[in-house]
Amino acid sequence: MSGGTALSGRVRVTGAKNSALKLMAAALLSPGRSTIDEVPDILDVTIMSEVLRRLGCGVEYAPSEGGGGRLVVDVPEQPSTETDYDLVRRMRASISVLGPLVARCGSARVALPGGDAIGSRGLDMHIAGLERLGATIISEHGFLVATAPRLTGTSIWLDFPSVGATENLLMAAVLARGTTVIDNAAREPEIVDLCAMLTAMGASIDGAGTSTLTVDGVDELRPVTFSTVPDRIVAGTWAIGAVMTRGDVVIERAVATHLRVVLDKLADAGATVEVLPEGLRVAMSERPRGVDVVTLPFPGFPTDLQPMAVALAAVSTGTALITENVFEGRFMFVNELVRLGADVRIDGHHAVVRGRERLSSAPVVATDIRAGAGLVLAGLVADGVTEVQEVHHVDRGYPRFVEQLRGLGVQVERTRRPD
């Protein structure tokens, strides 16, 4: 990819990866055909589709030109309750089938997950919450084995507003007997999206978007047709890219209220941010000013946009302090950014970034989805041609990424390195 080009034009955001994968898991809660629209055409969806197929579901995906397609999940009356290790280890989100399987089938045997190497993301809150609901859970031979004749509503306090734990416990609680209250629940738009789909399926949920979710269990749910919420992380990536490259980009389907802190930071950096009927416009005419960023659970600055924030600071004026409060391993990509000439010093969960006018091209390696996207943005403001390796990570979160970059004026090509 050649640096020096300002991003310019329009780009369309599909449904959120972090929502679509959980909506696919939620389909397990009812027999029959559920249809999910705006599902991104990404590797993680392919993996989750195979997880569902091996549970006995029929899965059909019809992609669209815009990168988001229609996915139909046909759930049998008696799905299998065991997930394969070879699939689950490739994607952490596959643990989200645990709650639905226990709730509907009374048992589940789910391999311990893998996923991005960005720090510890234990399952303690998932397990403790399910045990509070009445499940018996043991770990054996790399699997979590859960059993429960029927879950019973209870009060659950999460030590941290974990998105994954909130989702798993929410999907378990909708079929539990009685009322479940989840306190200190995650508030992300993807949680609200999951609540909306579950409610359409017949669940009774109060408090979506707040830190307290109250769920009155029902005996059964029904399949639905549902459209995935737009991906705020992809939208935020394009917004930050527009500012870094001093470009002008209209981001179709972006939801401003899902990115309020991010957009405020970009405005502080000197960008023009305009809310449009079809999404957002972000434009920048001069070198951005350095801004400090602190990652926090929603509605704070998303940890998934932290690599892009560091890349932005690397070409901004002055010095910026980036603080990571969610995943302790999120700064692992910084060594690759330094190869591009960035001046970054790590101190614990802080990164001190001294901005430079431009970066310089070099071969770099993506270590996870968001690090890969951050390195691509950095390459756009580097002199010469930058090569980002291991881009299969980026494929897990960004549909048609190369095509969309080209649509915004970037000279970029995807090559296969010789074995």
C-alpha positions in Angstrom: 0.0 0.0 0.0 1.3 3.5 -0.9 1.2 6.2 1.6 0.4 9.9 1.1 -3.2 9.6 -0.1 -6.0 11.4 1.7 -9.0 9.2 2.2 -11.8 10.7 0.2 -15.3 9.6 -0.8 -18.0 7.4 0.7 -17.8 4.1 2.5 -20.6 1.9 3.8 -20.6 0.2 7.2 -22.2 -3.2 7.5 -23.6 -4.9 10.6 -21.3 -5.2 13.6 -19.1 -8.2 13.9 -19.5 -8.1 17.7 -23.2 -8.2 17.4 -23.8 -10.6 14.5 -21.8 -13.4 16.1 -24.0 -13.2 19.2 -27.2 -12.9 17.3 -26.2 -16.1 15.5 -25.8 -17.8 18.9 -29.1 -16.5 20.1 -30.9 -18.2 17.2 -30.2 -21.5 19.1 -32.8 -20.5 21.6 -35.7 -21.4 19.3 -36.2 -24.2 16.8 -37.0 -23.0 13.2 -35.5 -20.6 10.7 -34.2 -17.2 12.0 -33.0 -14.7 9.4 -30.3 -12.1 10.3 -29.6 -9.3 7.9 -26.5 -7.0 7.5 -24.2 -9.8 8.6 -20.7 -8.9 7.7 -18.9 -11.1 5.1 -15.9 -11.9 7.4 -13.9 -14.9 8.5 -15.4 -14.9 12.0 -18.9 -15.3 10.6 -17.7 -18.2 8.5 -16.3 -19.9 11.6 -19.4 -19.3 13.7 -21.5 -20.6 10.8 -19.5 -23.9 11.0 -19.9 -24.0 14.8 -23.7 -23.9 14.3 -23.6 -26.5 11.5 -21.8 -28.9 13.8 -24.5 -28.3 16.4 -26.9 -29.6 13.8 -28.2 -26.3 12.3 -28.6 -25.5 8.7 -26.8 -22.2 7.9 -27.0 -20.3 4.6 -25.3 -17.0 3.9 -26.0 -14.8 0.9 -23.4 -12.0 0.7 -24.1 -8.6 -0.9 -21.9 -6.2 -2.8 -21.6 -3.9 0.2 -20.0 -6.5 2.4 -23.1 -7.3 4.5 -25.4 -10.2 3.6 -28.4 -12.2 4.8 -27.8 -15.2 7.0 -30.4 -17.9 7.7 -30.0 -20.3 10.6 -32.3 -23.3 10.7 -32.2 -24.7 14.2 -33.4 -28.3 14.8 -35.7 -29.4 17.6 -32.8 -31.2 19.3 -29.5 -29.5 18.5 -26.2 -31.1 19.5 -24.7 -29.7 22.6 -21.0 -30.1 22.0 -18.7 -27.7 20.1 -15.5 -28.8 18.4 -12.2 -27.6 19.8 -10.7 -27.0 16.4 -13.3 -24.3 15.7 -13.7 -22.7 19.1 -10.0 -22.2 19.6 -10.0 -20.0 16.5 -12.6 -17.5 17.8 -13.4 -16.5 21.3 -17.0 -15.4 20.4 -17.9 -19.1 20.0 -18.2 -19.3 23.8 -21.5 -17.4 23.4 -23.2 -20.7 22.5 -22.8 -21.9 26.1 -25.7 -19.9 27.6 -28.2 -20.7 24.9 -27.4 -24.4 24.9 -27.6 -24.8 28.7 -30.9 -22.8 28.8 -32.6 -24.7 26.0 -31.1 -28.1 26.1 -30.1 -28.5 29.7 -26.5 -29.2 29.0 -23.5 -28.0 26.9 -20.0 -29.1 26.3 -18.1 -26.2 24.9 -14.3 -26.1 24.2 -12.4 -23.4 25.9 -11.9 -20.6 23.3 -9.0 -19.0 21.6 -9.1 -15.7 19.7 -6.9 -12.5 19.6 -3.8 -12.3 21.8 -4.7 -9.0 23.5 -4.6 -10.1 27.1 -6.4 -12.2 29.7 -10.1 -12.6 29.2 -11.1 -15.2 31.6 -14.4 -17.0 31.8 -14.9 -16.7 35.5 -17.9 -14.4 35.3 -19.6 -16.5 32.7 -19.1 -19.6 34.9 -20.1 -17.9 38.2 -23.2 -16.4 36.7 -24.4 -19.7 35.2 -23.8 -21.4 38.5 -25.9 -18.7 40.2 -28.6 -19.6 37.7 -28.4 -23.2 38.8 -26.0 -24.8 36.4 -23.3 -27.3 37.4 -20.1 -26.6 35.5 -16.8 -28.5 35.4 -13.7 -28.2 33.3 -12.3 -31.4 31.7 -10.0 -32.1 28.8 -10.1 -28.5 27.5 -13.9 -28.3 27.6 -16.4 -26.6 29.9 -19.2 -29.0 30.7 -22.4 -27.5 32.0 -25.6 -29.2 33.1 -28.9 -27.9 34.4 -32.4 -29.5 34.2 -33.8 -25.9 34.1 -32.2 -22.7 35.1 -33.7 -20.6 37.8 -33.8 -16.8 37.9 -31.5 -15.1 40.4 -29.6 -11.9 41.1 -26.1 -11.7 39.5 -23.5 -9.0 40.1 -20.7 -8.8 37.5 -17.3 -7.7 38.9 -16.7 -5.9 35.6 -19.2 -5.0 32.9 -18.0 -7.8 30.6 -19.7 -7.8 27.2 -19.2 -11.5 26.8 -20.5 -12.5 30.2 -23.5 -10.2 30.0 -24.4 -11.7 26.6 -24.0 -15.3 27.8 -26.0 -14.8 31.0 -28.7 -12.8 29.2 -29.2 -15.6 26.7 -29.4 -18.1 29.5 -31.8 -16.1 31.6 -34.4 -15.6 28.9 -35.5 -19.3 29.3 -34.9 -19.6 33.1 -37.7 -20.0 35.5 -38.5 -16.7 37.3 -36.8 -13.4 37.2 -33.1 -12.7 36.8 -31.4 -9.4 37.5 -27.9 -8.7 36.1 -26.2 -5.8 37.8 -23.2 -4.0 36.5 -24.1 -5.3 33.0 -22.3 -4.1 29.9 -24.1 -1.3 28.1 -22.6 -1.5 24.6 -24.9 -1.0 21.5 -24.3 -4.7 20.7 -25.9 -5.7 24.0 -28.9 -3.5 23.2 -29.0 -5.2 19.7 -29.0 -8.6 21.3 -31.8 -7.5 23.7 -33.8 -6.3 20.8 -33.5 -9.6 18.9 -34.3 -11.6 22.0 -37.4 -9.4 22.7 -38.5 -9.9 19.1 -38.2 -13.7 19.8 -40.6 -13.3 22.7 -38.2 -12.7 25.7 -39.1 -10.2 28.4 -36.2 -7.9 29.1 -36.1 -4.5 30.8 -33.1 -2.1 31.1 -31.3 -2.6 27.7 -28.6 0.0 27.5 -28.4 0.5 31.3 -26.2 -1.2 33.9 -29.1 -3.3 35.2 -30.9 -5.9 33.1 -34.1 -7.5 34.4 -35.2 -10.7 32.6 -38.5 -12.5 33.2 -38.0 -16.0 31.9 -40.4 -17.5 29.4 -41.1 -21.1 28.4 -40.2 -20.8 24.8 -39.1 -18.4 22.1 -39.8 -18.1 18.4 -37.6 -17.6 15.3 -37.4 -14.1 13.9 -36.1 -11.9 11.1 -33.7 -9.2 12.4 -31.2 -6.7 11.1 -27.8 -6.3 12.8 -26.8 -2.9 14.3 -24.1 -1.0 12.2 -20.5 -1.7 13.2 -19.3 1.3 15.3 -15.7 0.0 15.4 -15.5 -0.1 11.6 -17.1 3.3 11.4 -14.7 4.6 14.0 -11.7 3.2 12.0 -12.8 5.1 8.9 -13.4 8.2 10.9 -9.9 8.1 12.5 -8.4 7.3 9.1 -10.0 10.4 7.5 -8.4 12.6 10.2 -5.0 10.9 10.0 -4.8 11.3 6.2 -6.4 14.8 6.2 -9.2 13.5 4.1 -12.9 13.9 3.7 -15.1 10.7 4.2 -18.8 10.1 4.4 -19.4 7.0 6.5 -22.8 5.6 5.5 -24.9 3.9 8.3 -22.5 5.1 11.0 -24.5 5.9 14.2 -23.1 9.1 15.9 -24.6 8.2 19.4 -22.5 5.0 19.4 -19.3 7.0 18.8 -19.9 10.1 20.9 -16.6 10.0 22.8 -14.6 9.1 19.7 -16.1 11.9 17.7 -15.6 14.4 20.5 -11.9 13.4 20.5 -11.6 13.8 16.7 -13.3 17.3 17.0 -10.7 18.2 19.7 -8.0 17.1 17.2 -9.4 19.7 14.8 -11.6 17.6 12.6 -15.0 18.6 11.1 -17.6 16.1 12.2 -21.0 16.3 10.7 -24.0 14.1 11.4 -25.9 13.4 8.2 -29.2 11.6 7.5 -27.3 8.7 6.0 -24.5 8.6 8.6 -21.5 10.8 9.3 -19.0 13.0 7.5 -15.5 13.4 8.9 -13.1 15.8 7.3 -9.6 17.2 8.2 -7.7 19.9 6.4 -4.5 20.2 8.5 -2.3 18.2 10.8 -4.3 16.9 13.7 -3.6 18.0 17.3 -2.6 15.4 19.8 -5.4 14.3 22.2 -5.3 12.1 25.2 -7.4 9.0 25.2 -8.6 6.6 28.0 -10.3 3.4 27.0 -13.3 2.3 29.1 -16.4 0.2 28.7 -19.2 1.8 26.7 -20.0 4.7 26.7 -16.3 5.3 27.0 -13.7 5.2 24.3 -13.7 1.7 22.9 -10.6 -0.5 23.5 -11.1 -1.8 20.0 -10.2 1.6 18.6 -7.2 2.1 20.8 -4.6 1.0 18.1 -6.1 3.6 15.8 -5.9 6.2 18.5 -2.2 5.5 19.0 -1.6 5.7 15.2 -3.5 9.0 15.1 -1.3 10.4 17.9 1.8 9.2 16.1 1.2 11.8 13.3 -0.4 14.5 15.4 1.2 17.7 16.9 2.5 17.5 20.4 2.4 14.6 22.8 -0.6 12.4 23.7 -1.1 10.0 26.5 -3.1 6.8 25.6 -4.3 4.8 28.6 -5.6 1.2 28.2 -8.0 0.1 30.9 -9.6 -3.0 29.4 -7.1 -5.4 27.8 -3.5 -5.4 29.2 -2.1 -6.9 26.0 -3.5 -4.3 23.7 -0.2 -2.4 23.3 1.6 -5.5 21.8 1.3 -4.0 18.3 3.3 -0.8 19.3 6.6 -2.4 18.4 5.3 -2.8 14.8 4.2 0.9 14.8 7.6 1.9 16.0 9.0 0.1 12.9 7.1 2.7 10.9 8.9 5.5 12.7 6.4 6.3 15.4 7.8 7.6 18.7 5.9 5.6 21.4 7.0 4.7 24.9 5.0 2.2 27.0 4.8 2.5 30.7 2.4 -0.1 32.2 -1.0 0.6 30.8 0.0 4.0 29.4 1.5 4.9 26.0 3.3 8.2 25.6 3.1 9.2 21.9 5.2 12.1 20.5 3.8 13.0 17.1 5.8 13.2 13.9 4.9 14.9 10.6 5.0 11.6 8.7 5.9 8.0 9.3 8.2 5.9 7.1 7.3 2.6 5.3 8.4 -0.8 6.5 7.2 -4.4 6.6 5.0 -4.9 9.7 3.0 -7.7 11.1 -0.6 -7.6 12.3 -1.1 -9.3 15.7 -4.9 -9.0 16.0 -7.9 -7.6 14.2 -7.7 -4.0 15.4 -3.9 -3.9 15.5 -3.9 -4.8 11.8 -6.4 -2.1 11.0 -4.3 0.4 13.0 -1.1 -0.5 11.1 -2.9 -0.1 7.8 -4.0 3.4 8.8 -0.4 4.1 9.8 0.8 2.9 6.4 -1.5 5.5 4.8 0.6 8.3 6.3 4.0 6.7 5.8 6.4 7.6 3.0 6.8 4.9 0.4 5.1 1.5 0.3 4.1 -0.3 3.5 3.5 -4.1 3.7 1.2 -5.4 6.4 1.6 -9.1 6.9 -0.8 -11.6 8.6 -3.7 -9.6 7.3 -6.0 -12.7 7.9 -6.5 -11.0 11.3 -8.0 -8.0 9.6 -10.3 -10.3 7.6 -11.9 -11.3 10.9 -13.4 -7.9 11.4 -13.4 -5.8 8.2 -15.4 -7.0 5.2 -14.0 -6.1 1.8 -11.3 -3.9 3.5 -9.0 -3.7 0.4 -11.9 -2.8 -1.9 -13.2 -0.1 0.5 -9.7 1.4 0.7 -9.5 1.5 -3.0 -12.9 3.1 -3.1 -11.5 5.9 -0.9 -8.6 6.5 -3.3 -5.8 4.3 -1.8 -3.3 2.5 -3.9 -3.4 -0.9 -2.3 -3.1 -4.5 -3.4 -3.4 -7.8 -1.6 -0.6 -10.2 -2.3 0.2 -13.8 -1.2 3.6 -14.1 0.2 5.6 -17.1 -1.0 5.7 -20.1 1.4 
